[in-house]
Amino acid sequence: MVILEYSVESPLNREPPVKDLVSSFITEHGAYDRNHGPIPHIDGETHVVRVDGAVGNLLELSVEQLRNYFPQHELLCALQCAGNRRHTMRTLLKEVDGIDWGDGAVMNCKWRGPRLRDVLNKAEVSVPPGEKAHVAFACFQTPCQEDSWYGGSIELGRAMSQDGDVILALEMNGQTLPPNHGFPVRVIAPGIAGARSVKWLDRITVQLEESKNFYQQHDYKVLPPEATNKEEATKYWHTVPAIQDMPMNSVIAVPQNGDTIELSSEGTTQVKGYALPAGDQGPVVQVEISVDEGKSWIKADIEDTPEAGGKWCWVLWQATVKLDKGSPRRIWSRATDKGGNVQAANPQWNLRGVAYNGYGESRNLKVI
């Protein structure tokens, strides 16, 4: 019998203070939690992942088989909720529909497990030539707020790409996955919205359409501005693609909005934050800071650690800037990745408040 922690009515959703989040390159403690229902406590000894659909060899794999029958791949990547920074969209643009995430719904962790492509090769994927196919992931362990199960999907091409690095994670930061992060096995699809990295994985299905789950079809999409409420949104859900790759982003963690800053004797203060590449276009190669609302920019220093510089991970950065005394003052950040993507000042508003990636900003500062 599966023991459930929390509930459909009150799922565990939390994020750390962003200034604590950027204190470590690897998110060892306090990683965000995003759930649409209870957390199941599953018996890893008996759990089986089924691989079916357009395959020639249906598989039912135990956790032991996933660990011992396939090469294990370690992946360092940032995993980000599609709603990260929703509060900023809500306060700077206009009201949105969704949990009021701040800037901390992201984690940068080490994950370990077999590559999804190795498992799919074992299953002998059989898709008609020229057909666009998808790999759907499902968890049937618990009902969710908007569906009786949870699911998501990614394109087959991404799943089968050696460079795509999609894995079935059995470990997180060198330890067995904890229940709240998907024990005994979860998908990790780097660069892609965290909603597709399904926890407590029960089934992998190769199919010609996206997952039919509510959270693929009627959530985690950037709706057009015409969809101003839930009723209007019904006209557009089927016309808009599900979010896959997350956009370029940066966040200022220090100082925080509303802080009082006491300048050094040189008239400076230190600014810190994180930055994320767009999808598979990493790493982040530059972060810039402006204290004059974009009239001029200075380069921040990107933290150089032995594990930094990976395609999928975030960067931590800091800069020393001069500020004029007074209030209110404002600081902006913007990032650029290896693919040439540059963070824009203002993204388009959308009803669900997802994929917000306007300039990182610390505002209403009092400088003394």
N, C-alpha and C positions, 0 to 999 in steps of 0.2 A: 504493500500500500504506500502510495506517494504522500508524504507529509507536505502540506502547503503552509507557507509563511506569508503573512500579509493577506490581502484579499482583492477581489475584482473592484470592490467599492473604494478600497484604500491601498493601492499599490505603492511600492517603495520607489519614490522619485526624489533624488537629492543630488546636490552638487557641492563641492568644497568652495571655500572662499578663494577667489582667483589668486590672491597674493600668496596663499599657501600652496596653491597648485603649481606655481612657477618656482617654488623653492627647490625643486628636484627635476632633473631631466627625465628620469624614469618615474612614472607615477606609481610609487610603492604603496602609498596609503591614501585613503580618502577619495578614491576614484568615483566618478559620478555613477548613479544608478538610474536607469530608465526602464520602467515596466508598465505593461498594460493590464496586468493581473497579478496573481500571487506568484511567489517564488517556490517552485517545487523542489523538494529534497529527494533526489532520485538515487536508487541503488545502482552504483556504477558497475557492480559485479554482474548484474543481469540486464543492463540496458543494451539495446540493439539499435543501430542506425540502418534503416532500409534504404537501398538505392534502387530506383525503379524508373518507369517511364520508357523513353526511347533508348533502351539499352538492350544489348544482346545477352547480358549476363546479370540477372537480378541478384543483388547482394544483400545479405543481412549480416552486419559487422558488429561484433562486440567492441567494447572499449579496448580490451586486450589486443584484439586483432588490429584495430586502428593504430595501436602503439607499436606492435611487433611485426606486422606484415608489410608495413610501408615505411620508406625512409622518413625520418622526422626532420622537419624544417623549422628553424627558428626565425621569427619575424619580429622586427622592431617597427611598430607603427602607431600612429595616432588613430584613435577611434573617437568619432565625434557624433553627437546627437544632431539630427537635422534641425532641431529647434534651438541649438546653441545661439545665444545672443538675442533670443526672441524679445527679451525685455527692452533691448535697445530699439528694435523695430517698433515696439508698442509705444515707447515714450517719445522717440524722435519723429516717427512717421504718423501712424495712427493705430487705433486699437486693433488687436488681432485675436484669434481664437486659439487658445492653447495654454499649457503650463508656462508659468512666467520664468523661464530659464534665464539666468544671467550669462556670464562669460565662462562658467566653469564646467559645462557639459561636454568635456573632452578629456581624454586620458592618453598618455604616451607610454605604452607598455611593451614588454617582450612576451610574445606568444609562441607556443611550440606545439606541433602536431603534424600529421601528414598533409601533403598538398592535396587540394581537392582534385586537381587534374590527374594525379596518380590513382586516386580512388575511381574517378570516372573512366580512366583508361582500363582499369581492371573490370569495370562494368561493361566495357565495349559499347560506347555511345554510338547510336545508329540513327542519324538524322538525314533525311533526303537531301541530296545536293542542292545548294542554293536556298535552302530553308533557313530562316532566322530562328534560332532556338534559344531557350532559356533554361536555367537551372533554378528550380524552386526548392526552398527550404521550409520545413514545417516542424512545429512543436505542437503536439496534441496533449501535453501534460496537464494543461489547465485552461479554462475559459478566459477570455479577455473582455475588456470593457465593450468592445464593438463587434466581437466575433466569438465563435465557440472554440477557436484555436488561433495560433499566431503563425504567420508566414510572410515570406518575402522572396524575391528572386533577383538574379543578375543575369546578364547575357552569357550564353554558353561560351562565346569567344573569350570573354574576360576570365571565366572559370577555367578554361583550358590553356590559358596563356602561361608560359613559364615565368614571364616577367610580371604577370598579374599577382602572383604570390598569395592567392587565396588558399587558406588552410582550414582544416578542421582542428581547432585548438583543444588540446587536452591540458595544457599548462599555461599559467599566467605569471610572469616574473619569476620563473624557475620553480613555481609551486603548482600543485594540482589546482585546477580551477576551483574557486569557491562557489558555493551554490548561487549566490546573487549575481555571479558573472557567467553562469551557464553550465556548471558541472552536470554531467560528466564530459560533455562535448558541445562546442559551439562553433559556428562559422565565424571566421575573421576575413572580411573582404576589404583590404586596405584601400584608402582613398575614396571609398563609397560610404554613403550615409549609414550610420550605425544601425538603422532600422533593418538593414538587409543582413546584418551579422547575427543571425538567429541563434538564440540561446536554447539550451536543453534540446538539442537537435534530435528529432525522431526520424525524419524522412528527407531524402534528397531525390527529386524527380526531374528528369530531363524531359522537357515538353516544348511545344511549339508556341505557347503563349506564356505571358507573365503569370505569376502567382495570382490566383483569384481571391486571395485573402483581402479583407477590408483594408488592412494597413498598406497594401500595395496599390489597391484600386481607388480608395477614397480617403487617403491621408498621405502625408509626406510627398506632396506635389506642390509646385509653385504655380498656384492658380493665377489667372489674369486679374488685373485690378477691377474688372467688371463684376467679379464674384465678391460682392461686398458683405454677404451673410451666408448662413448655411443653406438657406433656400435657394439663393442664386447660384451657389456652388454646385448644386445638383446638375446644372446645365453644362458644367465644364469638366467634371472629374474624368469623363471618358475621353476628353479631347487633349488632355495634358499628360505628358510622360511622367512616370514615377521618377523621383530623384534618384540618381545613381551617384556620379562623382560629385563630391562636395567642392564648393568654390574656394578660391584663394581667400585667406583671412589673416588678420592680426588683431591682437587685443592688448590694451594697456592694463597691466595689473597693478602697477604702482606708479603714480599715485592713483587713488580711487576718486570717483566723482564726489565732489563736496569736501575733499580734504583741505586742510590748512597746511601750506608748505612754508617751512622756514628755510630761506635760502642760505647757502654757505657764504663765507666771507668773499668768495669770488662771484657771488650772485647766481649760483647754479644749483640745480637739484638733479637727482638721479631718477630716470624713468626706466621701468622694466616691463616685460611682457612676453607673449609667445606669438608665433606665427605659423601658419599651416599652408602647404602648397595646394594647388587645385588638382583634385583627382590623382592621376598618375604622373603629374608633371613636376614632381619634386626632384631635388629638395628646394627649400626656400634659399635664395641666394642673396637677398638684400632686404633690409628693413630700414625705413626712413621715418624721421620724426619731424613734425612741424609745430611750432609754438605761435605761428602767426596766421593760422587758418589757411594753410596751403600756399602762402606767398613764397615761402622758401622751405627747403627740406635739408636735414642733415642725416648722415648715415649712422645707424646704430651699430653697436658691436654685437655680432652673433656669438653666443657662447660656444667655445671650442672644447668639446669633451671627446673622449675616445670613441663614443658611440654616436656622436652627432654626424650630420651630413647624409643620412640615409634618405632614400627616395620617398619613404612613406611617413617619416616621423616629423614632429614639429621641430622648431628651433626656439630656444630661449634667447632673448636679446636684452641689451641695456644701453642706455645713452645718458650722457651728462649734458644738460641743456641749460641755457640762460633764460631766465624769465623776468619780466618786469613785475614789480610789486603792484598789488591791487587785486581787485576782484570784479566780475568773475573772469578767470583765466581758463584757457582751453588748450589741450595738447592732443594732437592727432598722430596716428601711426598708419603706415601703409607698407605692404610687402610685395615682393616680386619673386617668382619662382623660376626654376631652370627652364621651364617651357615658355617663359616670356610673359606669363600672366601677371598683370599688375592689379592690385586691389583698387577697386573703384570707390569713389566718395559715397555714393548713395545707390543701393540696389533698389529694385522695384518692390513696392509693398505687395504683400500677398496675405490672404485671409488667415492662413495657418501660421504665418510668421516664421516660415522655414527658410533655411539657406541665407540668413542675413549675413552680409559680408561688407558692409560699409566700413569706412576708415575706423580703426581702433580709436577710441576717444575717451579722454578724461576731462570732464567739464565741471563748471561751477567751482573752480579752484580758488582758494584765497591765498595769495602769495604775500608773505611778510618778510 
